[in-house]
Amino acid sequence: MIQFEKTTLTNGLRVIVHTDISTPFVAVNVCYNVGSKHEDQERTGFAHLFEHLTFGGSKHVPDFDTPVQNAGGTNNAFTSNDITNYYITIPANNIETALWLESDRMLGPKFTKKGLEVQRKVVIEEFRQTSLNKPYGDVWHLLRDLSYKVHPYRWPTIGLTPEHIEMATLQEVKDFFFHHYAPNNAILVITGNISNDLAFRLAEKWFGDIPEREIRNIIINPEPLQTVARELTVNRDVPIDTFYLAWHMSSRLNQDFYVSDLLSDILSGGKSSRVEERLIKGQKLFSEADVFLSGENEHGLFVATGKINDGVDFESARKAMMDEVFQTAETLVSAYELEKVINKAESEQVFNEIGYLEKAMQLAFYEILGDANLINQQIARYREVTREDIRRVASDILRSGNCNTLNYLSLKK
């Protein structure tokens, strides 16, 4: 059980504190309720752009890395479809350095044309390197666009196209910031060697006078129920033929998410999983194969993929994967298989709660979902899953009409 206390400042900033005296450090984690799903479809990639922009300096801080390093700390950030998360780990006696930096970041970047141009070039180059010039780099662009027709999960975090960042004006960038990056749209989590009282006092000192802002409530339309299978075949300069099968699944808050997670582990979670034992080692169809969840907060994707060995027929390999997946909807998995993956999920959850930084990020994540105390309910949620649940959820999501198939073929074949 992770003990924590929570309060909300008058400007709407939610503050969560967890004390851990086993470390001389603290983590300062600021999570904003803004990700790529909050973007305009004509200006995608903005949330990712801001991850870069806000490291280029703020109103009173020319750069973030130097003061963090001088104080003996480290810092980083990540953006997803759902959130943007910044974190600093630092010796506890230097915590005010971290709070100063994060509060100034929240107050606002420098917003200069030169700064925007520098980060624009960085982001566009990253797009080219990771999505255009890298083998299999456009998979998630293709698979998301195939799977989603309405919901903004249809583009990846880096954006639909680099042109959207190229065309972005300084005013558009300012508007995006002030409508999303605000105390009343953020969660501050402080964990580590600090008392609750001191953490709350320092949070008020550094963040309390930042004004709340008018949050732009983007209307996110739910993805309609898919009833007809979709398929796309592309040819690329890659070494190995690959396929991706994606089915729509439940949201993160639904109990069926935990069922789907365990189902994916039964199929490919480790060396003794079904796909590994039967399709990779047994039939030797794939050099690599995996079944996993895309992991979004709303309705994400249940994905099966395989890189096909030379000499193996593409259609036969894909059918073998589909048969293996579909079998879980037809026959109950064994009690041993289910217990094995539940134990694995439990150990991973415990591991994720060991470090003070991990606890900070987890507390912020669950508070974004609606309640930080969800962190203490995860193991129980996995333990509730039955063999019948596995078959029921497999039958529900692994429908042929719910499947999106991307055939990614090598030009060398």
N, C-alpha and C positions, 0 to 999 in steps of 0.2 A: 504494500500500500504506500503510495507516494503522498505524503502530507504537504499541503500547500495552503496559502491564504490568498484571497483575491479581493481587490477593491476596484472601483471605477472613479477616475478623477472627474472633476466638473466639466472638463472638455470632452468627455466620452472615452478617454483612453482607459482600456482595461489593463490592470496591472496584477500579475500573478507572481508570487514569491515562494520559492522552495529552498529551505536551508539545508546545506550539506557540509558539515564541518570536517569531513574526511579529506577535503581538498583545500589548498591555500588559494585557489582561484575562484572566480565567479564567471558566469556566462550572462551576457546581456543580449537578449534575443528580441528583435522587433519584427512581428509578422503583420503584413498588410493584407487585407482582404481584397486583393487585386491580382489577377493573373490574365493570361491571354483570353480567357472566356469573357472578360470585361471590355474587350477592345471592339472598335468599330470594324466591320468586315472590310472596309476600304483603307484602314490604317492599322493593320495587324503588326505585331512585333513590338508594340510600344512598351508593354510591361518589361520585356527583356531589354529594350533600349534603356529603360530607367535603371535597371540593375547596373548598367555601365555608367550612365550619367551621374548617378549619385556617389560614385566612387571618384568622380573627377573634381570633387570639391563642392562645398555648400556655401551659404552666406558668409560664414565667419571662419571656415576651415579650407585652406587651399588644397589639401589632400588628406586622405584618411589613413593611408598606410603608415606614414612617418610617425604621427603621435601614438598610434597603437603599438608600433614596434618599439618606440622609445620607452613606452610604459611596460614593456615585456609581454605584450599580448599578440594575438593573431585575430584576423577578421576575414569574413567572406560572406557570400550571399548566394541565393538561388531563386529562380523563378519557375513556376509551373503553370499549368492551365488554370489553377485555382488561386494561388497565393504568390506573394513575393516575401522572402524571408532574409533578414540581415542578422548576423550574429558576430559578437566579439567575445573572446575569452581573454581574461586579463587577471593579474594578481589582485586579490581582493582589496588591498589597500590602494589600488589605482582605479577602482571602479568608476570614480567620477570622470575619468578620462573617457571611458566608454559611453557613459550617459551623456556627456557633453557632445560627443561626436554624433550619437544617434538622435539626440534632440535637435541638433542643428541640421542633420539630414532631413528630419521630419519638417523642420521649418521651411526648407526649400533649397534646391540646388542653385548654383550661380546663374544659370540660364543665360549664357552668352552665345552668340552665333558661332564664335570660334570653338567653344566647348562642345556645342551640338555637332559641328562639322567633324571634330576629332572623333567623337564617339559614334557618329553615323558611319564613318569609314571603318571603324573597328567592327561594328555590328554587321555591316554589309560584307566585310571580308570573312567574318566568322560564318555567315550564311553560305558564302561560296565554298569555304573550306569544308564545312560539315554537311551541307545539304546538296551542293551541286557537283563538287569535285571529289567527294569521298565515295568509295564503293558502297552501295546500298543506302546512300545518304538521303535519298528522297523517299524512302519507304514510308515514313510516317506522314509525309505530305500526301502521298498517294492513298495510303490505307485510311487515313482520317477522312479525306475527301470522298472516298468510296463509301465509308460507313455512316457518315453524318451528312444530312442534307439541310438541316435547320439549325441544330445546336452549334454554338461556337467552338465546341471541341473539334470541329471539322478542320481546324488548322493547328499546327504545332506551336509551341511557345515561341520559337524563333520567328514565326510569321508565315504568311502565305507566300510572299514574294519580297525580295529586297527592294523592289520599287516603292513599296509602301513606306519604308524608312527613308529612301532617297527623296520622296516627295514631301515628307513631313516638314511643316513650318515650325518656327520657334513658338508661335502663338498656340498651335495645336499641341505642342509638347507641354507648354505651360498649363493649358486647359486640362490635359490629361492628369498632370500631377495634382493640381489643386482640387480636382474632383474625386481623387482616389487615395492619395497619400495624405492622411490626416489622422489626428489622434482618435477621432470618433470612427475610424475605419481600421484601427490597428490594435494589436495586443503586445504589451511589453511584458516579457517574462525574465525574471532575475533568479538565477539559481547558483548555489555554491556557498562559500563561506561568508555568509552575511546574515544578520538577524532580519526577521520580518519587519520590525519597526524601522530599522535603519533603511532598508530597501524601499519601503513605502515613503519615508521622508525624502529620500534622494530622488525618487520618481516624481514626487510633487515639485521638488526644487527645480529639476531640469526640464520637465515636460508640462508642468501645470499651467504655464502661461501661454502655451501654444494654442491659438484659437481653433475651435472646431470649425469644420468646413462643410459646405453643402456637397454631399456625396451624390454623384451621378448614378442613379439607380437604373442600370442597364436592364432592359427587359430580355431575359434569357428564355427563349421559347423551348419547351421540351421537344426532344426528338420524337417524331411519330413512331408508333410501333411498326417495325419492319416486317413485312409479310412475304416479300419476294426476294429471293437470293440475288446478289449482285456479284459480278466477276469482272476483273480487269487484268489484262496481260500486257506486260511491257518487256522490251528488250533493252538491256544495258550492258555496258562494258564491265562486267563483273566475272569472277572466276567460276562461280558455282550457281547452278539453277536453285532457286529458293521459292517457297510459297509462304503465304501468310493467310490464315483463316481467322476471321474476327467476328465474334458474336456479341451483340449488345447484352449487358448484364445489369444487375441492380446497382443502386447508389451505395456510397460508403456507409451510410447510417442504417441501411437495411440489414437485418440478420442474415439474409441470403448472400451478402458480401463475404461473410466469414465462411459460408458453405462453399462459395465459388473459389475462395482462396485455398481452402483445403483440397478441393477437387483438382485445382491446378497442380498442387504439390503431389497428390496421388499419381498424377499423370507424368510429371517431370521434375519433382522435387528431390533430386539427389541420385546417386549411383544405383539405388535399388528401386527406382521408380519404374512405372510401366513402360514409358517411352524409352528410357535408357536400356532396360533389360530386354525388351522385345524388339524394338525397331532399330536401335543403334548397335547394341551388342549382338542380339539374336539374328535378325534379318539383314543387318548391316546396310540399311537403306540410307542412313544419314551420317554425315560427319559431325553435324550439330543439329540438335532439335530441342525445342522448348515449348512449354505451355505456361502462360503467365497472365496476370491481370495488368491492364494499363494503369489502374490505380487512381483514377480521378475521384473527386468527391461526389460528383453527380454520376449519372449512368455511364459507366466506362465500358471497356471492351475486354472480353475473354479471348485471348489470342493463342493460336497454335502455329508454330513455324518450324520449317526444316530445311537445312542445306543438304542437297541430295548428292550422294556419292556418284563418282564417275561410273558409267555403265549401267546405272539404275534408271529404269523407265520413270519419267516424271509423273505420269498419271497414276502408275501403280504405287509409287511412294506416297503421293498425296492421299490416295484412297486408303492406304494402310494407316496413315495418321488419322484420317477421319473415322475409320472403323474403330480405332483404339479409343478415340474420344467418345464416339457414340455408344460404345459398350458400357460406359458408366451410367448411361440413361436406361439401359436395358437390364442390367444385373447389379445387385447390391455389391458394393465393395466389401472386402473382408473386414472383420473387426480389427484384425492386426494392422491392416493398411491404414485405417482411420486413426487408430490410437498412435501409430507412428508419426503421422503428419500433425496430429494435435500436439504431441510432445515437441515436435520441431517448432511449431508456431509458438508454443509456450516458451521454449528456450530462447527464441529470437526476441520475443517480447521482453523477457527478463534482461537479455543482453542490451536491448535498446534503452533500458532504464538504469543502466549501471552508471554511466558518465553524467556529470552535471550538465554538460552541453546537450547531450541527447535528451535528457529530461526536459530541458528548456524548450527544445524544438517540439518535442512530443506534446507538452502542455499547451503550447501555442497552437499546434495543429488541431488538437481536440477542442480547444476553445473556439477556433474558427468554425468547427463543425457544430458548435452549439453548447458544449459543456466540457471544461477541462477535466472534470472527474471521469470522463470516458476512459482516460488513461488507466484507471483502476478497474475497469470492467472488461478489458480486452481478453484476458485469459478465460474468464467465465464465458464470454461469448463464443469462443472457440470450443470450449468444453461442452456447450449445449448442442453442438452439431451431432446428428445421428447419421447412420448409414442410409436411412430412408430419406433424410434431407439431401444427401449427396445425389441420390437417384432422382429425387423430385426436381432439384435445381438443374441438374444436367438435362432432364427432359424438357424443362421450361426454356432454357436459353439455347441449347444445342439443336435448335430447329433448323431445317434446311432453309426455310424462308427468312431466317434471322442471320444467315451467314453472308459474310463479305469475303470474297476470295481474291487475293492479289497474287498473280503468277509473275514472278520476277525472273526472267530468263536471260541467260548469258548469250551475248553476241558471238562468243567463241565456239558455241556448240553448232 
